[in-house]
Amino acid sequence: MRIGIYGYGNLGRGVENAIRQNPDMKLVAVFTRRNPEDLVIGTPNVPVYHVDKAKEMSGDIDVMILCGGSATDLPEQTPELCKYFNVVDSFDTHAKIPEHFKNVDEMAKKSKKVGMISVGWDPGMFSLNRLYGSAILVDGEDYTFWGKGVSQGHSDAIRRIEGVVDAKQYTIPVEDALEAVRSGSAPKLTTRQKHIRECFVVAAEGADKEKIENEIKTMPNYFADYDTIVHFIALDELKREHSGIPHGGFVIRSGRTGKNLENNHIIEYSLKLDSNPEFTASVIVAYARAAYRLNNEGKSGAMTVLDVPPAYLSAKSNEELRKELL
């Protein structure tokens, strides 16, 4: 499979590393909005082009992996680029996924391409586990906890606020809520009761910090529904104390079975990630394989992780999977 990377930040570098671990894939080009001559990538002899050149290479790339942000990049890039390529993105604004799916689906069906959207660990792997849990334990409740860790999408959303130089946002589960769910008591929890969002922000000299803090705390789909703490710190402190990108979380299904629903069950799926972007990239690369296979079978249109047979993610044959995993 010939893979292109569109955008070369943390996620793009993670995708590049993941491609090296998959011998059925080859990186053929990286596309950037920066000056291509200034960008040094980790794979020898792979060209770097300006994004304007991407459309000219539709015959050279089987799957284009889009590594932009969900706030403003992917809503425009994914529908546009699936006119020319099979694409995979990591759009993670949950409330806007139906709208994004519709926009991508329309373009991908016209071009007979596959537009795989919202791929990562949430949305993505967590979505799958919510589906499995609710299908198996029909009478029950889903609980999703994120963190403690850095949310790239939320950090990016803060950085786009006027007057912000840089920022990191940590999502932190409320421990009492997590333990209540694990106990099987099936508590009713609001969004605010499950998580805290803690932000470390570097403001530009002379910027209105009060205005920035208010804009963060009232941002819909990101912070408005949470107790949000904002710290303003110096740039050197941000680089020194908050340079890593760890994350993780839990999907828990609490359910009941039996004639009188007398038996309680807990399904729990957890992730502990040293590097959020590298793990996300690894998921995306597996779904790039699925997008390629599905398109070769004549499928087109927008898809999510919920639409993909699990075997399509693996480089192994169906025979090998049955022998080794079943």
N, C-alpha and C positions, 0 to 999 in steps of 0.2 A: 504494500500500500504506500502510495506517495502522499506524504503529509505536508501541509503548509501551516505555519504558525502566523496568526494575524495579531500582532501586539506582543511586545517582548518585555513585560514587567515580571513580577514574581511568578505569576501563573504561566506566562510564556516560557520562562526558564525551566519551570517544573515540567511542562509538557516536553521540552527538549530532552530533559533527563529521562523521562518516562519512555520516550521513543527508543532511546538506546537500550532499554531493557526488553524491547519487543522486536525480535529478529524478523518478523514479517512486515515491519514498517521501516520506512526510510524518510528522513526529513529532507525535503527538496528546496525549501525556501522559507525565509522569515521576512515578514512585512512589518514596517514600522512607520510611525508618523514623524519620527525624528530623522535627522540626516543619516541615511544608511551608511555613509562612510565613517560615521562616528561610532557605530555600534559594533562591538566585538562580541560574537556569540561563542558558545562552547563547542560547536561541532565544526571540524575542519572542512574546508572546501564546499560549504553550503552558502549560497549567495544571500545577501540581505538587500531587499528592495524597499523603495517607498511604497506606501499603501496604494498610491495611485496606479501602480503597475499591476496590481493583483488581477484585475479583470482580464488582462492580456494573457494570463497563464491558466485559463480554465481547462485547457487540454493537458496540462502538465501535473495537475494535483488531483488526487482522488478524494481527499477530505481536507477541508480547511478548518483548523481549530481556532476559534475566536477567543481571544484572551483579554478583551476589554471589560470595562465595568458595567454593571447593570443599571446604574443611574441614568446615564446618557448615551453610552457607546452601543451596547447590544441592541436596544430597541430600534436603532437605525441600521446597524451593521448587519445583523443576522438576516432580516428580510432582503436587504440589498445583495448580500454576497451569496445567498442561496439561489439567486438567479444564475450563478455561474459555477457553483461548487456544491457538493454535499458538505454540510457544515455541522459543527458541534459547538454549542455555547454553554456557559455556566450561569445563565440568567437566574438570579436568586431573589428577586423581589416577589415574594409569594403571592401577594394580593394582585399582582399584575400579570401573572403567568397565563391566565386564560386569554387576555388581550394579546400578549406577545405570541402565544401559540397561534391565534387566528391570523395575525399579520404574517407570520412565517409560513403558515400552511398555505395561504393563498399564493404566495410567490413560489414556494417549493413545488407545488403541484403544477404550476404553469411551466416551470423549467424542468420538471420530471427529476428533481433532486430530493434528497432527504435532508430535512432540517431538524437535527436533534437538539432540543433545547433543555435548559435547566438541569444540566448534568453536573454532578458533584456529590457531596455527601448530604447536604440538605439545602435545597431539594436534590434528590438523587437517591443515595443508599438509604437514608432515613425514610424517604417516601416509600421505597419498596418494603421496608420493614413495617411501616404503618399499614400498608396494604395487606401484607401477610398476616399480621396480628389481628386486624379487624375481620379478615375473612375466616380465620380459624376460631377466634374467640368472639363470636357474633354478639353476645351480650357482654359488653364491657366498655372500657374507656381507653382512649389513646392519650399518652403524655409524652411530650418531647422537651428535653432539657438540652441547652447548648452551653458548652464551656466547662471550666473556665478557659477562655481563650480569646484570641484576637479575631474579630470579624473583619475580613478584608473589605466586604461590601459596605459595611457601616463606617469603617475607617475612611474609605474612599468618598462616601457621601459627606463626611465632615470636611475632608480636604477640599471639596468643591465649594464650600461656603466662603464668601468674600471675606478676606482678612485672615484666613487660616493658611499657615505656611506648611504645617504637617500635623498628623494626628494618628493616634492609635486608639481603638475602642475594644474593650474587653467585655464579653458577655459572661455573666457569673450566675450559675444556678443558685436559688435559695435552698440551702441545705435542708431546712425543715420540710419544705414542700417535697423535695426528692425522697426523703425518708418516709413521709406519709404515703406516697405512691407505692413505694416498695413494700410497705406493710400490708398492702392489699385492701386498705380501707376505702379506696376509690374516691378520694376527696374531689370536690369541685373547686378548681383553681382558676383564677383569672390570669391573664397575661402578666399583670403586674405582680402577682403573688409568686410567680415561678422564676423570674429572672431580675437581676439588676444589670444595668448597662453603665460601665465606668469608662470615661473618656479622658485621654491625656492629649491636650491641644497646645500647639505652638502657634501663637498669634503674631501677626506682622506688627512691626513697630507702629504704634499709634492707632492700631485697630480697636474698635469698640468691642471689648470683651463681653460686656453685658449683652450686647446685641447678638454676638456669636453664640453665647450660651443659650439664649432664648431660642435662637433659630435651631440649635441642636435639639433641645428638649421638646420642641413643638413639631419636629419634622415627621410628617405622616409616613406610615409604613416602616419607619426606622426606630424612632425614639418616643413618639408621643404616648404610646401605651405602656411605657415602662418607667420605673423609678430610675432616673438617669443622673449620674454624678459627673460633673465636669471639672477637671483640674487644668489650669493653665501652667505650663512649665516651659523651661528653656529648651532650645533645640538640642544642645549637647546632652542634656539629661534624657531627652526622648531617645536619642541615639544610643546612649550608654545603658539605660535601664529597660528600654522597650524595643530592642532590635529584633528579637525573635518573633516567630509567627506560629505559636502553638495553638491548638484548639482541640475540640472533642465534644462529646456529649452522649446523650442517652435517648433511646426510644423505648418506651415501656408500654405494653398493653396489659391492662388489668382486666380479667374477665371471669365469668362464672359459667359453670356447666352443671348438669344434673337435673333431675325431674323438678326439683324445687330450687334450682340454682344454688345448691348448698356447697358446691366445691369451687374454691377460688384458685386462679392460676395467674402467674406473672410471666410474661415474655419480655426479656430485656436484651437490647442490642446496644453495645457501647463502642465508642471510638476514643482513643487517646493518641493524639497526633503531635509529633514534634514539629511538623511543618504543614500547616493548613494548605498552602498552595501546591506543595509537592504531592500530597495525598489527593487533593482535588484533581490535579493534572493526571494522576494515575487512573482515576475513575474516568475522566474525559477520554483518555487514550483508548481505554477498553471499549467505550461507546463509539469511538471513531471506527473501530473495527466493525462493530455492529451496523453502523450507518453505511459503510462500504458494502457489506454483505447484503443488506436489505435492498440497497439501490441496485445491486447486480441482479437481484431477483425481480426487479421491476417495480419495487415499492417507491413511492414518492410522497411528499408532504411533510408536515411537521410531526414529530414524535417526541415522546418523553421516555424516561426510564421505565414507566409503567407499560409501555407498548412493545418492549423488546424481549424476546425469549432469552432466558439466561445463557443458553449455550452459545448465542451469537457473540458474547463478550470474550470468549476464550479462544486462544490460538489453537487449542487442541481439537481434535476431531470428535464427533459425537460418539464414536466407538470408544475412544480413549476416556471421554468423560463418564460414560456409563460404567466402564471397567474400574476407573479410579475413584469416582466420587459417589456413585450410587451404592 
